[in-house]
Amino acid sequence: MNVANLDLNLLVSLDALLGQRSVTRAARQLGLSQPALSASLARLRRHFGDDLLTRVGNEYRLTPLAGQLQLQARLALESVHRVFTAQASFDPAESTREFSLLLSDYGVTVLGDTLAALLDEVAPHARLRLAPHTPDLVDRADQTLLAVDLMLLPMGFLTDLPHAELYADEWVVVLSADHPDVGDEVSVEHLRTLPWVAVYHGPTSSTPAARVLRQRGIEPQVQVVTENFLTVPGLVAGSRRISLLQRRLVDLLPLDSGVRTLPCPLDVGGLVEAMWWHPVYERDPDHVFLRDLVLRAAKQATTPLS
């Protein structure tokens, strides 16, 4: 297939159609007439040999191929946008650029406000977009990082991509302040038998601490799964459930959160939070600016663990 013969506007239409799952809403989003977008959908269907959108009752649903294409179309479109908005030089004071970071709610809690304040100080017209990463985005990091500036993730998940370490942290056991079964210390037997709140629990997704527990022969009895670290205290308080959380995050919790922390009886290792980027942006002036800003934020927001 000769890519030069493709109409780039079809990528815009594809992204809108798969995102909105409606010709009417997608046309409204793009400022086009419905017949014009219907014609684009027909061209896309011929190109892929697939319906992409199929009517089920009163709504449209994505075909299996469309489901695969949705993320790829979004990443491709954002990459195209980055290409055509690139500039030879970068002036933070005048820039209106949007900087995008993928990170967990833990990362936002530790660094978000400091990073936003620093950006406002040196680039007051720029914008910061903080979005959650997912196991799928991490698995496709080499593609994902073409469309976003940085991904903040602990060391141990990615390899063969440029990165810089930001700060160290450690894992602590979080449990209800009035836990009926645990006194002044958590035992290995507690880890084995008590119900758990797990974060990112799945065949290919888990925290580094959970991986170490499994390697040490501890398979947590997971009762609740969440993909947000900040929801863990509420799911632990007033229950028999336990969990592992980052110490820096726990230190930022309200004093009346209803939980307490204890050292883990097994050495599950620490974690080192890092930022990762695609090598194509290694020397990009605005990207270099952002990386320096994140490093400054990390240094300002965190102190060495005692």
C-alpha positions in Angstrom: 0.0 0.0 0.0 1.3 3.4 -0.9 0.7 5.6 2.1 1.3 8.7 0.0 -2.0 8.0 -1.7 -4.0 8.1 1.5 -6.1 11.1 2.5 -4.9 12.2 6.0 -8.3 13.6 6.6 -9.6 10.1 6.8 -7.5 9.6 10.0 -9.3 12.6 11.5 -12.7 11.1 10.5 -11.7 7.6 11.8 -10.7 9.0 15.2 -13.9 10.9 15.6 -16.2 8.1 14.4 -14.6 5.5 16.7 -14.6 7.9 19.6 -18.2 9.1 19.2 -19.6 5.9 17.8 -22.1 8.1 15.9 -21.9 9.7 12.5 -24.1 12.6 13.8 -22.0 13.3 16.9 -18.7 12.8 15.0 -19.8 15.3 12.3 -20.8 17.8 15.0 -17.4 17.4 16.7 -15.5 18.0 13.4 -17.8 20.8 12.2 -18.8 18.8 9.1 -22.2 17.9 7.6 -23.5 14.4 8.2 -23.5 13.5 4.5 -19.8 14.5 4.3 -18.8 12.3 7.2 -21.0 9.4 6.0 -19.0 9.5 2.8 -15.8 9.3 4.8 -17.1 6.4 6.7 -18.0 4.6 3.4 -14.4 5.2 2.2 -13.0 3.9 5.5 -15.2 0.8 5.2 -13.9 0.1 1.7 -10.3 0.6 2.8 -10.5 -1.7 5.7 -13.0 -4.2 4.3 -14.9 -3.9 7.5 -18.1 -2.1 8.7 -16.2 -0.5 11.7 -19.6 0.6 13.1 -22.5 -1.7 13.3 -26.0 -0.8 14.5 -27.4 -2.7 17.4 -30.8 -1.5 18.4 -30.7 2.3 18.7 -26.9 2.5 19.0 -23.8 1.8 17.0 -21.1 -0.5 18.3 -17.5 -1.0 17.2 -16.5 -4.1 15.3 -13.6 -6.1 16.7 -11.3 -4.4 14.1 -12.6 -1.0 15.0 -11.9 -1.7 18.7 -8.2 -2.5 17.7 -8.0 0.6 15.6 -9.4 3.1 18.2 -6.3 3.5 20.3 -4.0 3.3 17.2 -6.0 6.0 15.4 -5.8 8.3 18.5 -2.1 7.8 18.9 -1.5 8.3 15.2 -3.5 11.5 15.1 -1.7 12.9 18.1 1.7 12.0 16.5 0.7 13.9 13.3 -0.3 16.9 15.4 3.1 16.9 17.1 4.9 16.7 13.7 3.1 19.7 12.2 3.3 21.9 15.4 7.0 21.4 15.8 9.2 24.5 15.9 12.9 25.2 15.4 13.2 27.0 18.8 11.3 27.0 22.0 10.5 30.0 24.2 8.8 28.9 27.4 7.5 32.4 28.2 5.6 32.6 24.9 4.7 29.0 24.4 1.0 27.9 24.3 2.0 24.2 23.9 0.2 21.5 25.8 2.5 19.1 27.6 1.1 15.6 28.2 2.1 13.1 30.9 0.7 9.7 31.6 0.9 8.8 35.3 -0.9 7.2 38.1 -2.9 9.1 40.7 0.0 8.4 43.0 2.3 10.3 40.7 -0.2 13.2 40.4 -0.5 13.4 44.2 3.2 13.5 44.8 4.3 15.7 41.9 1.2 17.3 40.2 0.8 20.5 42.2 4.6 21.3 42.2 4.9 20.6 38.5 1.9 22.8 37.7 3.3 25.6 39.8 6.7 25.5 38.1 5.1 25.5 34.7 3.0 28.5 35.6 6.1 30.3 36.7 8.2 29.8 33.6 5.6 29.1 30.9 2.4 30.8 32.0 0.6 30.3 28.7 1.4 26.6 28.3 -0.9 23.8 29.4 -0.4 20.6 31.4 -2.4 17.5 30.6 -2.2 14.7 33.2 -3.8 11.5 32.1 -3.8 8.0 33.7 -1.7 5.3 32.1 -3.2 1.8 31.7 -1.7 -1.6 31.4 -2.4 -1.5 27.6 -0.7 1.8 27.2 2.3 0.6 29.2 2.5 -2.6 27.1 2.6 -0.4 24.0 5.0 2.2 25.4 7.1 2.5 22.3 3.9 3.5 20.4 2.2 5.4 23.2 5.3 7.7 23.8 5.1 8.8 20.2 1.9 10.6 21.0 2.5 11.8 24.6 5.5 13.6 26.1 6.3 11.5 29.1 5.2 8.4 31.0 5.9 8.3 34.8 6.3 4.7 35.9 8.5 2.8 38.4 11.6 1.2 37.2 11.2 -2.4 36.2 8.3 -2.1 33.7 10.0 -0.7 30.6 13.3 -1.3 29.0 15.2 0.0 26.0 13.6 3.5 26.2 15.2 6.7 27.4 14.4 7.6 31.0 15.5 9.5 34.1 15.0 8.6 37.7 12.9 11.0 39.7 12.7 9.8 43.4 12.8 6.7 45.6 9.9 5.4 47.7 9.1 2.4 49.8 6.1 0.1 50.4 4.2 0.0 53.7 1.3 -2.2 54.8 -1.9 -0.2 55.1 -4.7 -1.5 57.3 -7.7 -0.2 59.3 -6.9 1.8 62.4 -9.0 -0.6 64.4 -8.1 -3.8 62.6 -9.4 -6.7 64.7 -6.7 -9.2 63.8 -3.5 -7.1 63.7 -1.7 -5.5 66.7 1.6 -3.8 66.6 3.0 -5.8 63.7 2.0 -7.6 60.5 3.1 -11.2 60.2 3.8 -13.3 57.1 0.7 -15.3 58.0 -1.3 -12.1 58.0 -0.1 -11.5 54.4 -1.2 -15.0 53.4 -4.6 -15.2 55.1 -6.1 -11.7 55.4 -8.2 -10.3 52.5 -6.4 -7.8 50.2 -7.1 -4.7 48.2 -5.0 -5.0 45.1 -4.0 -2.3 42.6 -3.7 -3.3 39.0 -4.3 -6.9 39.7 -4.1 -9.1 36.6 -2.1 -11.5 34.5 0.1 -8.8 33.1 -0.4 -5.9 35.5 0.5 -5.5 39.2 2.6 -3.3 41.4 6.3 -4.2 41.8 5.6 -5.1 45.5 2.9 -7.6 44.5 5.3 -9.2 42.1 7.9 -9.7 44.8 5.3 -11.2 47.1 4.5 -13.8 44.5 8.2 -14.5 44.0 8.5 -15.1 47.8 5.6 -17.6 47.7 2.9 -15.2 49.0 -0.3 -15.2 46.8 -2.5 -12.5 48.3 -6.2 -13.3 48.8 -7.5 -10.5 46.7 -11.0 -9.4 47.7 -11.1 -6.0 46.0 -9.3 -4.7 42.8 -8.9 -1.0 42.1 -6.9 0.9 39.5 -6.5 4.0 41.8 -4.1 4.1 44.7 -6.0 6.9 46.3 -9.1 4.7 46.7 -7.2 2.1 48.8 -7.5 3.8 52.2 -11.3 4.0 51.9 -11.5 0.3 50.9 -9.3 -0.7 53.8 -10.7 1.5 56.6 -13.2 -0.3 58.8 -12.5 -3.7 57.3 -10.2 -6.7 57.7 -8.6 -5.9 54.3 -5.0 -4.9 54.0 -2.9 -3.5 51.2 0.5 -2.1 50.2 0.9 1.6 49.4 3.7 3.9 48.7 5.0 5.6 51.9 5.1 9.1 50.2 1.4 8.7 49.3 0.4 7.6 52.8 2.3 10.6 54.3 0.0 12.9 52.3 -3.3 11.3 53.5 -5.5 13.2 55.9 -5.0 12.4 59.5 -8.6 11.2 59.9 -8.4 8.7 57.0 -9.1 5.8 59.3 -6.0 3.8 58.5 -2.6 3.1 59.9 0.6 1.7 58.5 3.0 -1.0 59.6 6.3 -2.3 58.1 6.0 -5.2 55.7 7.4 -8.4 57.3 9.0 -9.3 54.0 11.4 -7.2 52.1 9.4 -6.4 48.9 12.0 -3.9 47.8 11.6 -0.2 47.2 10.5 1.6 44.1 12.2 4.2 42.0 9.8 6.4 40.1 11.1 7.4 36.7 10.0 9.3 33.6 10.2 7.7 30.2 10.1 9.2 26.7 10.5 8.2 23.1 14.0 8.5 21.6 12.7 10.6 18.7 12.2 13.5 21.2 15.6 13.2 22.8 16.9 16.5 21.4 13.5 18.3 20.9 13.9 21.7 22.6 10.5 21.8 24.2 10.8 18.2 25.3 14.1 18.9 26.9 12.5 21.8 28.7 9.7 19.6 30.1 12.1 16.9 31.3 14.2 19.5 33.1 11.0 20.9 34.7 9.8 17.4 35.9 13.3 16.8 37.4 13.0 20.1 39.2 9.5 19.3 40.4 10.7 15.9 41.8 13.6 17.4 43.6 11.4 20.2 45.1 8.4 17.9 46.0 10.3 15.0 47.6 12.9 14.7 50.4 15.2 11.7 51.1 13.4 8.9 52.9 14.6 8.7 56.5 
